[in-house]
C-alpha cells in the first residue's frame, strides 16, 4: 500500500486536497489524475539490514504545481537480495510506462532502478540484476 510521504520535500507540497484527513479515495483519485512523475528516490545507508529505509515516487501536481511524494518504508530486516527484489517489484508496480515515462537521464527501467543506489553498491546491484532482474517481476 502506498502512503503519502512524511519526509520534508525540497518544494512546497500540493495543497489541492487535505493529504492527512481526506478520504483515501480522494487522495488516490488526485494522484491518478493530477500526478506528474519526475523520479524515484530512495533513502538508505546500506543494503544490509537497517532501519528507516524509504522508497518514494516523486513528482508534482498538474493543478497547483506543488510537490507530490508517494512511497513506503522498506523492510528493515531484509537481506540484500530480498531488499533489491522488494525495491525492483515496488518500482515496477508503481511505474506506468505509458503515463510516467522515464526519469531524467534514464534510457530504460533498469537505468532508473540502478540510479537509486550509492556508488559503493552498484557492483552488487548489477550482479543482482544479472541473476534476478527478469525473475523479479514474477508474482506481479
LINWOCOR-V356448 format. One record per backbone hydrogen bond with DSSP energy under -0.5 kcal/mol. CO is the residue of the C=O (numbers start at 1). NH is the residue of the N-H. If there is no record, write none. Layout:
CO:NH + CO:NH
This chain:
3:71 + 12:67 + 17:19 + 18:22 + 23:27 + 24:28 + 25:29 + 26:30 + 27:31 + 28:32 + 29:33 + 30:34 + 31:35 + 34:62 + 35:37 + 36:60 + 38:104 + 39:58 + 41:56 + 42:44 + 43:54 + 53:74 + 54:43 + 55:72 + 56:41 + 56:58 + 57:70 + 58:38 + 58:39 + 59:68 + 60:36 + 61:65 + 66:61 + 67:14 + 68:59 + 69:5 + 70:57 + 71:3 + 72:55 + 75:78 + 76:50 + 79:83 + 80:84 + 81:85 + 82:86 + 83:87 + 84:88 + 85:89 + 86:90 + 87:91 + 88:92 + 89:93 + 90:94 + 91:95 + 95:97 + 96:99 + 96:100 + 96:101 + 97:101 + 103:106 + 108:112 + 109:113 + 110:114 + 111:115 + 113:116 + 114:117 + 118:121 + 118:122 + 119:122 + 121:125 + 122:126 + 123:127 + 124:128 + 125:129 + 126:130 + 127:131 + 128:132 + 128:133 + 129:133 + 132:136 + 134:137 + 135:138 + 137:140
